[in-house]
Amino acid sequence: MEAEVLCGANASNMKFYFNEARYGILPEAVKEELKILCVLYCADVGGAITLSFDEDHRLRITTLSPIDEIGAELKVKAMQLDNQEFFGQLEEFSRQFDR
């Protein structure tokens, strides 16, 4: 499996992207939670954020050009800690989905 983007948001154009073609079978509640996480990140620190799965099905958070570099790093760490179970379930979904 190649690394694939699950979703992302961009503060400069105020857009949220969800990879519906690949992950459209996820429940709407999961999609909404991902949207909230990404949009709140962009609203807090600017720039862009993407959540993607690497080839080992680990969820990766990538940020680009935040207004506040330190705040962005802290926000990502808090996001990972606060959503550890949710992110783990997404990783398990990715492993099962890619069979």
Backbone as XML, in Angstrom:
<?xml version="1.0"?>
<chain id="A" units="angstrom">
  <residue number="1" name="MET">
    <atom name="N" x="0.844" y="-1.188" z="0.000"/>
    <atom name="CA" x="0.000" y="0.000" z="0.000"/>
    <atom name="C" x="0.882" y="1.241" z="0.000"/>
  </residue>
  <residue number="2" name="GLU">
    <atom name="N" x="0.610" y="2.150" z="-0.899"/>
    <atom name="CA" x="1.292" y="3.443" z="-0.890"/>
    <atom name="C" x="0.630" y="4.327" z="0.157"/>
  </residue>
  <residue number="3" name="ALA">
    <atom name="N" x="1.360" y="5.312" z="0.655"/>
    <atom name="CA" x="0.767" y="6.262" z="1.582"/>
    <atom name="C" x="-0.373" y="6.984" z="0.879"/>
  </residue>
  <residue number="4" name="GLU">
    <atom name="N" x="-1.506" y="7.089" z="1.571"/>
    <atom name="CA" x="-2.675" y="7.725" z="0.974"/>
    <atom name="C" x="-3.272" y="8.731" z="1.924"/>
  </residue>
  <residue number="5" name="VAL">
    <atom name="N" x="-3.650" y="9.870" z="1.393"/>
    <atom name="CA" x="-4.271" y="10.917" z="2.192"/>
    <atom name="C" x="-5.688" y="10.491" z="2.564"/>
  </residue>
  <residue number="6" name="LEU">
    <atom name="N" x="-5.990" y="10.619" z="3.834"/>
    <atom name="CA" x="-7.338" y="10.375" z="4.337"/>
    <atom name="C" x="-8.158" y="11.664" z="4.242"/>
  </residue>
  <residue number="7" name="CYS">
    <atom name="N" x="-7.583" y="12.756" z="4.751"/>
    <atom name="CA" x="-8.285" y="14.026" z="4.730"/>
    <atom name="C" x="-7.309" y="15.161" z="5.004"/>
  </residue>
  <residue number="8" name="GLY">
    <atom name="N" x="-7.783" y="16.371" z="4.858"/>
    <atom name="CA" x="-6.942" y="17.518" z="5.142"/>
    <atom name="C" x="-7.741" y="18.802" z="5.093"/>
  </residue>
  <residue number="9" name="ALA">
    <atom name="N" x="-7.109" y="19.864" z="5.537"/>
    <atom name="CA" x="-7.737" y="21.182" z="5.499"/>
    <atom name="C" x="-6.660" y="22.217" z="5.249"/>
  </residue>
  <residue number="10" name="ASN">
    <atom name="N" x="-7.107" y="23.353" z="4.709"/>
    <atom name="CA" x="-6.195" y="24.433" z="4.381"/>
    <atom name="C" x="-6.821" y="25.745" z="4.843"/>
  </residue>
  <residue number="11" name="ALA">
    <atom name="N" x="-6.095" y="26.469" z="5.683"/>
    <atom name="CA" x="-6.621" y="27.723" z="6.227"/>
    <atom name="C" x="-6.699" y="28.822" z="5.178"/>
  </residue>
  <residue number="12" name="SER">
    <atom name="N" x="-5.773" y="28.853" z="4.223"/>
    <atom name="CA" x="-5.741" y="29.966" z="3.268"/>
    <atom name="C" x="-6.943" y="29.980" z="2.333"/>
  </residue>
  <residue number="13" name="ASN">
    <atom name="N" x="-7.422" y="28.795" z="1.943"/>
    <atom name="CA" x="-8.612" y="28.773" z="1.085"/>
    <atom name="C" x="-9.852" y="28.259" z="1.823"/>
  </residue>
  <residue number="14" name="MET">
    <atom name="N" x="-9.691" y="28.036" z="3.123"/>
    <atom name="CA" x="-10.784" y="27.593" z="3.991"/>
    <atom name="C" x="-11.534" y="26.392" z="3.414"/>
  </residue>
  <residue number="15" name="LYS">
    <atom name="N" x="-10.773" y="25.362" z="3.040"/>
    <atom name="CA" x="-11.352" y="24.152" z="2.454"/>
    <atom name="C" x="-10.986" y="22.931" z="3.289"/>
  </residue>
  <residue number="16" name="PHE">
    <atom name="N" x="-11.904" y="21.968" z="3.302"/>
    <atom name="CA" x="-11.666" y="20.652" z="3.894"/>
    <atom name="C" x="-11.763" y="19.640" z="2.766"/>
  </residue>
  <residue number="17" name="TYR">
    <atom name="N" x="-10.854" y="18.674" z="2.771"/>
    <atom name="CA" x="-10.848" y="17.634" z="1.756"/>
    <atom name="C" x="-10.944" y="16.278" z="2.448"/>
  </residue>
  <residue number="18" name="PHE">
    <atom name="N" x="-11.795" y="15.413" z="1.946"/>
    <atom name="CA" x="-11.887" y="14.040" z="2.425"/>
    <atom name="C" x="-11.784" y="13.131" z="1.212"/>
  </residue>
  <residue number="19" name="ASN">
    <atom name="N" x="-10.937" y="12.128" z="1.296"/>
    <atom name="CA" x="-10.715" y="11.206" z="0.187"/>
    <atom name="C" x="-11.891" y="10.230" z="0.092"/>
  </residue>
  <residue number="20" name="GLU">
    <atom name="N" x="-12.974" y="10.740" z="-0.438"/>
    <atom name="CA" x="-14.223" y="9.974" z="-0.545"/>
    <atom name="C" x="-14.053" y="8.739" z="-1.433"/>
  </residue>
  <residue number="21" name="ALA">
    <atom name="N" x="-13.257" y="8.861" z="-2.474"/>
    <atom name="CA" x="-13.074" y="7.740" z="-3.397"/>
    <atom name="C" x="-12.473" y="6.529" z="-2.692"/>
  </residue>
  <residue number="22" name="ARG">
    <atom name="N" x="-11.570" y="6.778" z="-1.785"/>
    <atom name="CA" x="-10.873" y="5.674" z="-1.114"/>
    <atom name="C" x="-11.536" y="5.294" z="0.217"/>
  </residue>
  <residue number="23" name="TYR">
    <atom name="N" x="-12.004" y="6.283" z="0.977"/>
    <atom name="CA" x="-12.474" y="6.025" z="2.339"/>
    <atom name="C" x="-13.940" y="6.396" z="2.555"/>
  </residue>
  <residue number="24" name="GLY">
    <atom name="N" x="-14.683" y="6.463" z="1.487"/>
    <atom name="CA" x="-16.088" y="6.849" z="1.561"/>
    <atom name="C" x="-16.958" y="5.930" z="2.388"/>
  </residue>
  <residue number="25" name="ILE">
    <atom name="N" x="-16.513" y="4.710" z="2.640"/>
    <atom name="CA" x="-17.332" y="3.777" z="3.419"/>
    <atom name="C" x="-17.281" y="4.045" z="4.921"/>
  </residue>
  <residue number="26" name="LEU">
    <atom name="N" x="-16.405" y="4.954" z="5.341"/>
    <atom name="CA" x="-16.376" y="5.304" z="6.761"/>
    <atom name="C" x="-17.713" y="5.937" z="7.154"/>
  </residue>
  <residue number="27" name="PRO">
    <atom name="N" x="-18.157" y="5.703" z="8.378"/>
    <atom name="CA" x="-19.418" y="6.314" z="8.833"/>
    <atom name="C" x="-19.352" y="7.841" z="8.817"/>
  </residue>
  <residue number="28" name="GLU">
    <atom name="N" x="-20.494" y="8.460" z="8.601"/>
    <atom name="CA" x="-20.565" y="9.926" z="8.550"/>
    <atom name="C" x="-20.049" y="10.560" z="9.837"/>
  </residue>
  <residue number="29" name="ALA">
    <atom name="N" x="-20.286" y="9.927" z="10.980"/>
    <atom name="CA" x="-19.815" y="10.474" z="12.259"/>
    <atom name="C" x="-18.286" y="10.539" z="12.292"/>
  </residue>
  <residue number="30" name="VAL">
    <atom name="N" x="-17.626" y="9.554" z="11.703"/>
    <atom name="CA" x="-16.155" y="9.542" z="11.642"/>
    <atom name="C" x="-15.674" y="10.648" z="10.715"/>
  </residue>
  <residue number="31" name="LYS">
    <atom name="N" x="-16.321" y="10.783" z="9.568"/>
    <atom name="CA" x="-15.955" y="11.845" z="8.627"/>
    <atom name="C" x="-16.114" y="13.215" z="9.275"/>
  </residue>
  <residue number="32" name="GLU">
    <atom name="N" x="-17.194" y="13.391" z="10.012"/>
    <atom name="CA" x="-17.453" y="14.680" z="10.676"/>
    <atom name="C" x="-16.395" y="14.955" z="11.749"/>
  </residue>
  <residue number="33" name="GLU">
    <atom name="N" x="-16.013" y="13.943" z="12.499"/>
    <atom name="CA" x="-14.973" y="14.122" z="13.517"/>
    <atom name="C" x="-13.640" y="14.512" z="12.882"/>
  </residue>
  <residue number="34" name="LEU">
    <atom name="N" x="-13.303" y="13.878" z="11.783"/>
    <atom name="CA" x="-12.072" y="14.232" z="11.063"/>
    <atom name="C" x="-12.133" y="15.678" z="10.571"/>
  </residue>
  <residue number="35" name="LYS">
    <atom name="N" x="-13.284" y="16.069" z="10.061"/>
    <atom name="CA" x="-13.448" y="17.439" z="9.589"/>
    <atom name="C" x="-13.258" y="18.430" z="10.732"/>
  </residue>
  <residue number="36" name="ILE">
    <atom name="N" x="-13.858" y="18.152" z="11.861"/>
    <atom name="CA" x="-13.733" y="19.033" z="13.026"/>
    <atom name="C" x="-12.276" y="19.146" z="13.448"/>
  </residue>
  <residue number="37" name="LEU">
    <atom name="N" x="-11.573" y="18.038" z="13.536"/>
    <atom name="CA" x="-10.161" y="18.058" z="13.939"/>
    <atom name="C" x="-9.317" y="18.910" z="12.993"/>
  </residue>
  <residue number="38" name="CYS">
    <atom name="N" x="-9.496" y="18.710" z="11.705"/>
    <atom name="CA" x="-8.684" y="19.435" z="10.717"/>
    <atom name="C" x="-9.026" y="20.920" z="10.685"/>
  </residue>
  <residue number="39" name="VAL">
    <atom name="N" x="-10.304" y="21.238" z="10.689"/>
    <atom name="CA" x="-10.719" y="22.634" z="10.602"/>
    <atom name="C" x="-10.317" y="23.397" z="11.865"/>
  </residue>
  <residue number="40" name="LEU">
    <atom name="N" x="-10.459" y="22.781" z="13.034"/>
    <atom name="CA" x="-10.046" y="23.441" z="14.271"/>
    <atom name="C" x="-8.543" y="23.692" z="14.290"/>
  </residue>
  <residue number="41" name="TYR">
    <atom name="N" x="-7.779" y="22.728" z="13.790"/>
    <atom name="CA" x="-6.335" y="22.934" z="13.710"/>
    <atom name="C" x="-6.035" y="24.177" z="12.873"/>
  </residue>
  <residue number="42" name="CYS">
    <atom name="N" x="-6.610" y="24.249" z="11.696"/>
    <atom name="CA" x="-6.359" y="25.390" z="10.792"/>
    <atom name="C" x="-6.836" y="26.700" z="11.391"/>
  </residue>
  <residue number="43" name="ALA">
    <atom name="N" x="-7.960" y="26.678" z="12.076"/>
    <atom name="CA" x="-8.464" y="27.898" z="12.701"/>
    <atom name="C" x="-7.535" y="28.366" z="13.822"/>
  </residue>
  <residue number="44" name="ASP">
    <atom name="N" x="-6.935" y="27.428" z="14.535"/>
    <atom name="CA" x="-6.060" y="27.767" z="15.661"/>
    <atom name="C" x="-4.676" y="28.226" z="15.233"/>
  </residue>
  <residue number="45" name="VAL">
    <atom name="N" x="-4.080" y="27.559" z="14.258"/>
    <atom name="CA" x="-2.670" y="27.860" z="13.934"/>
    <atom name="C" x="-2.417" y="28.190" z="12.470"/>
  </residue>
  <residue number="46" name="GLY">
    <atom name="N" x="-3.444" y="28.141" z="11.634"/>
    <atom name="CA" x="-3.255" y="28.470" z="10.231"/>
    <atom name="C" x="-2.579" y="27.359" z="9.460"/>
  </residue>
  <residue number="47" name="GLY">
    <atom name="N" x="-2.210" y="27.653" z="8.246"/>
    <atom name="CA" x="-1.515" y="26.682" z="7.408"/>
    <atom name="C" x="-2.431" y="25.583" z="6.901"/>
  </residue>
  <residue number="48" name="ALA">
    <atom name="N" x="-1.867" y="24.419" z="6.764"/>
    <atom name="CA" x="-2.608" y="23.265" z="6.255"/>
    <atom name="C" x="-2.249" y="22.035" z="7.061"/>
  </residue>
  <residue number="49" name="ILE">
    <atom name="N" x="-3.140" y="21.062" z="7.047"/>
    <atom name="CA" x="-2.917" y="19.805" z="7.744"/>
    <atom name="C" x="-3.453" y="18.675" z="6.878"/>
  </residue>
  <residue number="50" name="THR">
    <atom name="N" x="-2.748" y="17.564" z="6.866"/>
    <atom name="CA" x="-3.246" y="16.356" z="6.212"/>
    <atom name="C" x="-3.078" y="15.179" z="7.158"/>
  </residue>
  <residue number="51" name="LEU">
    <atom name="N" x="-4.032" y="14.278" z="7.116"/>
    <atom name="CA" x="-3.949" y="13.007" z="7.820"/>
    <atom name="C" x="-3.873" y="11.937" z="6.751"/>
  </residue>
  <residue number="52" name="SER">
    <atom name="N" x="-2.887" y="11.095" z="6.856"/>
    <atom name="CA" x="-2.711" y="10.052" z="5.853"/>
    <atom name="C" x="-2.228" y="8.778" z="6.524"/>
  </residue>
  <residue number="53" name="PHE">
    <atom name="N" x="-2.372" y="7.671" z="5.806"/>
    <atom name="CA" x="-1.872" y="6.387" z="6.273"/>
    <atom name="C" x="-0.589" y="6.077" z="5.529"/>
  </residue>
  <residue number="54" name="ASP">
    <atom name="N" x="0.437" y="5.659" z="6.282"/>
    <atom name="CA" x="1.672" y="5.246" z="5.618"/>
    <atom name="C" x="1.540" y="3.792" z="5.169"/>
  </residue>
  <residue number="55" name="GLU">
    <atom name="N" x="2.577" y="3.260" z="4.595"/>
    <atom name="CA" x="2.529" y="1.899" z="4.049"/>
    <atom name="C" x="2.321" y="0.839" z="5.130"/>
  </residue>
  <residue number="56" name="ASP">
    <atom name="N" x="2.564" y="1.179" z="6.402"/>
    <atom name="CA" x="2.322" y="0.260" z="7.514"/>
    <atom name="C" x="1.003" y="0.545" z="8.215"/>
  </residue>
  <residue number="57" name="HIS">
    <atom name="N" x="0.161" y="1.353" z="7.581"/>
    <atom name="CA" x="-1.180" y="1.696" z="8.065"/>
    <atom name="C" x="-1.163" y="2.548" z="9.336"/>
  </residue>
  <residue number="58" name="ARG">
    <atom name="N" x="-0.072" y="3.242" z="9.572"/>
    <atom name="CA" x="-0.017" y="4.173" z="10.695"/>
    <atom name="C" x="-0.530" y="5.522" z="10.216"/>
  </residue>
  <residue number="59" name="LEU">
    <atom name="N" x="-1.309" y="6.166" z="11.073"/>
    <atom name="CA" x="-1.850" y="7.476" z="10.739"/>
    <atom name="C" x="-0.764" y="8.520" z="10.944"/>
  </residue>
  <residue number="60" name="ARG">
    <atom name="N" x="-0.534" y="9.318" z="9.930"/>
    <atom name="CA" x="0.479" y="10.374" z="9.972"/>
    <atom name="C" x="-0.207" y="11.726" z="9.850"/>
  </residue>
  <residue number="61" name="ILE">
    <atom name="N" x="0.244" y="12.662" z="10.657"/>
    <atom name="CA" x="-0.265" y="14.028" z="10.596"/>
    <atom name="C" x="0.844" y="14.905" z="10.049"/>
  </residue>
  <residue number="62" name="THR">
    <atom name="N" x="0.551" y="15.584" z="8.969"/>
    <atom name="CA" x="1.522" y="16.464" z="8.328"/>
    <atom name="C" x="0.960" y="17.875" z="8.314"/>
  </residue>
  <residue number="63" name="THR">
    <atom name="N" x="1.811" y="18.827" z="8.669"/>
    <atom name="CA" x="1.386" y="20.223" z="8.656"/>
    <atom name="C" x="2.280" y="21.009" z="7.708"/>
  </residue>
  <residue number="64" name="LEU">
    <atom name="N" x="1.732" y="22.108" z="7.228"/>
    <atom name="CA" x="2.459" y="22.956" z="6.294"/>
    <atom name="C" x="2.160" y="24.420" z="6.600"/>
  </residue>
  <residue number="65" name="SER">
    <atom name="N" x="3.188" y="25.210" z="6.735"/>
    <atom name="CA" x="3.124" y="26.668" z="6.871"/>
    <atom name="C" x="2.182" y="27.200" z="7.940"/>
  </residue>
  <residue number="66" name="PRO">
    <atom name="N" x="2.241" y="26.653" z="9.157"/>
    <atom name="CA" x="1.400" y="27.252" z="10.191"/>
    <atom name="C" x="1.904" y="28.655" z="10.540"/>
  </residue>
  <residue number="67" name="ILE">
    <atom name="N" x="1.008" y="29.514" z="10.970"/>
    <atom name="CA" x="1.386" y="30.856" z="11.395"/>
    <atom name="C" x="2.219" y="30.773" z="12.670"/>
  </residue>
  <residue number="68" name="ASP">
    <atom name="N" x="1.872" y="29.822" z="13.522"/>
    <atom name="CA" x="2.530" y="29.638" z="14.814"/>
    <atom name="C" x="3.166" y="28.250" z="14.847"/>
  </residue>
  <residue number="69" name="GLU">
    <atom name="N" x="4.467" y="28.164" z="14.549"/>
    <atom name="CA" x="5.167" y="26.868" z="14.483"/>
    <atom name="C" x="5.097" y="26.102" z="15.804"/>
  </residue>
  <residue number="70" name="ILE">
    <atom name="N" x="5.368" y="26.791" z="16.912"/>
    <atom name="CA" x="5.355" y="26.129" z="18.220"/>
    <atom name="C" x="3.937" y="25.699" z="18.571"/>
  </residue>
  <residue number="71" name="GLY">
    <atom name="N" x="2.984" y="26.584" z="18.347"/>
    <atom name="CA" x="1.588" y="26.248" z="18.607"/>
    <atom name="C" x="1.119" y="25.081" z="17.761"/>
  </residue>
  <residue number="72" name="ALA">
    <atom name="N" x="1.589" y="25.015" z="16.527"/>
    <atom name="CA" x="1.213" y="23.916" z="15.636"/>
    <atom name="C" x="1.721" y="22.583" z="16.166"/>
  </residue>
  <residue number="73" name="GLU">
    <atom name="N" x="2.961" y="22.572" z="16.598"/>
    <atom name="CA" x="3.537" y="21.335" z="17.136"/>
    <atom name="C" x="2.785" y="20.896" z="18.392"/>
  </residue>
  <residue number="74" name="LEU">
    <atom name="N" x="2.487" y="21.835" z="19.258"/>
    <atom name="CA" x="1.736" y="21.521" z="20.474"/>
    <atom name="C" x="0.327" y="21.051" z="20.147"/>
  </residue>
  <residue number="75" name="LYS">
    <atom name="N" x="-0.293" y="21.672" z="19.166"/>
    <atom name="CA" x="-1.648" y="21.294" z="18.761"/>
    <atom name="C" x="-1.678" y="19.866" z="18.214"/>
  </residue>
  <residue number="76" name="VAL">
    <atom name="N" x="-0.687" y="19.500" z="17.410"/>
    <atom name="CA" x="-0.624" y="18.147" z="16.856"/>
    <atom name="C" x="-0.416" y="17.125" z="17.976"/>
  </residue>
  <residue number="77" name="LYS">
    <atom name="N" x="0.482" y="17.420" z="18.900"/>
    <atom name="CA" x="0.724" y="16.494" z="20.018"/>
    <atom name="C" x="-0.539" y="16.325" z="20.858"/>
  </residue>
  <residue number="78" name="ALA">
    <atom name="N" x="-1.244" y="17.425" z="21.127"/>
    <atom name="CA" x="-2.492" y="17.349" z="21.886"/>
    <atom name="C" x="-3.543" y="16.554" z="21.113"/>
  </residue>
  <residue number="79" name="MET">
    <atom name="N" x="-3.611" y="16.764" z="19.803"/>
    <atom name="CA" x="-4.549" y="16.046" z="18.957"/>
    <atom name="C" x="-4.273" y="14.538" z="19.026"/>
  </residue>
  <residue number="80" name="GLN">
    <atom name="N" x="-3.002" y="14.159" z="18.947"/>
    <atom name="CA" x="-2.634" y="12.749" z="19.006"/>
    <atom name="C" x="-2.978" y="12.138" z="20.360"/>
  </residue>
  <residue number="81" name="LEU">
    <atom name="N" x="-2.726" y="12.870" z="21.422"/>
    <atom name="CA" x="-3.015" y="12.381" z="22.767"/>
    <atom name="C" x="-4.514" y="12.288" z="23.015"/>
  </residue>
  <residue number="82" name="ASP">
    <atom name="N" x="-5.242" y="13.332" z="22.687"/>
    <atom name="CA" x="-6.684" y="13.375" z="22.941"/>
    <atom name="C" x="-7.471" y="12.392" z="22.082"/>
  </residue>
  <residue number="83" name="ASN">
    <atom name="N" x="-6.930" y="12.016" z="20.936"/>
    <atom name="CA" x="-7.647" y="11.151" z="19.994"/>
    <atom name="C" x="-6.944" y="9.821" z="19.780"/>
  </residue>
  <residue number="84" name="GLN">
    <atom name="N" x="-6.173" y="9.398" z="20.755"/>
    <atom name="CA" x="-5.379" y="8.178" z="20.620"/>
    <atom name="C" x="-6.248" y="6.967" z="20.256"/>
  </residue>
  <residue number="85" name="GLU">
    <atom name="N" x="-7.361" y="6.795" z="20.938"/>
    <atom name="CA" x="-8.234" y="5.652" z="20.658"/>
    <atom name="C" x="-8.863" y="5.770" z="19.263"/>
  </residue>
  <residue number="86" name="PHE">
    <atom name="N" x="-9.358" y="6.944" z="18.943"/>
    <atom name="CA" x="-9.968" y="7.199" z="17.629"/>
    <atom name="C" x="-8.967" y="6.930" z="16.510"/>
  </residue>
  <residue number="87" name="PHE">
    <atom name="N" x="-7.755" y="7.451" z="16.650"/>
    <atom name="CA" x="-6.730" y="7.249" z="15.631"/>
    <atom name="C" x="-6.347" y="5.773" z="15.531"/>
  </residue>
  <residue number="88" name="GLY">
    <atom name="N" x="-6.303" y="5.081" z="16.667"/>
    <atom name="CA" x="-6.017" y="3.641" z="16.654"/>
    <atom name="C" x="-7.076" y="2.864" z="15.890"/>
  </residue>
  <residue number="89" name="GLN">
    <atom name="N" x="-8.327" y="3.268" z="16.062"/>
    <atom name="CA" x="-9.418" y="2.615" z="15.329"/>
    <atom name="C" x="-9.321" y="2.888" z="13.832"/>
  </residue>
  <residue number="90" name="LEU">
    <atom name="N" x="-8.904" y="4.099" z="13.470"/>
    <atom name="CA" x="-8.700" y="4.409" z="12.050"/>
    <atom name="C" x="-7.574" y="3.561" z="11.469"/>
  </residue>
  <residue number="91" name="GLU">
    <atom name="N" x="-6.501" y="3.374" z="12.225"/>
    <atom name="CA" x="-5.396" y="2.533" z="11.754"/>
    <atom name="C" x="-5.854" y="1.091" z="11.575"/>
  </residue>
  <residue number="92" name="GLU">
    <atom name="N" x="-6.666" y="0.587" z="12.502"/>
    <atom name="CA" x="-7.192" y="-0.772" z="12.376"/>
    <atom name="C" x="-8.101" y="-0.878" z="11.152"/>
  </residue>
  <residue number="93" name="PHE">
    <atom name="N" x="-8.929" y="0.123" z="10.931"/>
    <atom name="CA" x="-9.753" y="0.160" z="9.729"/>
    <atom name="C" x="-8.879" y="0.078" z="8.486"/>
  </residue>
  <residue number="94" name="SER">
    <atom name="N" x="-7.811" y="0.861" z="8.450"/>
    <atom name="CA" x="-6.925" y="0.873" z="7.282"/>
    <atom name="C" x="-6.318" y="-0.503" z="7.039"/>
  </residue>
  <residue number="95" name="ARG">
    <atom name="N" x="-5.898" y="-1.166" z="8.116"/>
    <atom name="CA" x="-5.331" y="-2.512" z="7.966"/>
    <atom name="C" x="-6.362" y="-3.491" z="7.413"/>
  </residue>
  <residue number="96" name="GLN">
    <atom name="N" x="-7.589" y="-3.449" z="7.937"/>
    <atom name="CA" x="-8.634" y="-4.353" z="7.496"/>
    <atom name="C" x="-9.103" y="-4.025" z="6.076"/>
  </residue>
  <residue number="97" name="PHE">
    <atom name="N" x="-9.209" y="-2.753" z="5.791"/>
    <atom name="CA" x="-9.703" y="-2.260" z="4.502"/>
    <atom name="C" x="-8.764" y="-2.630" z="3.365"/>
  </residue>
  <residue number="98" name="ASP">
    <atom name="N" x="-7.481" y="-2.686" z="3.639"/>
    <atom name="CA" x="-6.494" y="-2.901" z="2.588"/>
    <atom name="C" x="-6.224" y="-4.378" z="2.318"/>
  </residue>
  <residue number="99" name="ARG">
    <atom name="N" x="-6.963" y="-5.246" z="2.912"/>
    <atom name="CA" x="-6.730" y="-6.687" z="2.697"/>
    <atom name="C" x="-7.120" y="-7.128" z="1.322"/>
  </residue>
</chain>
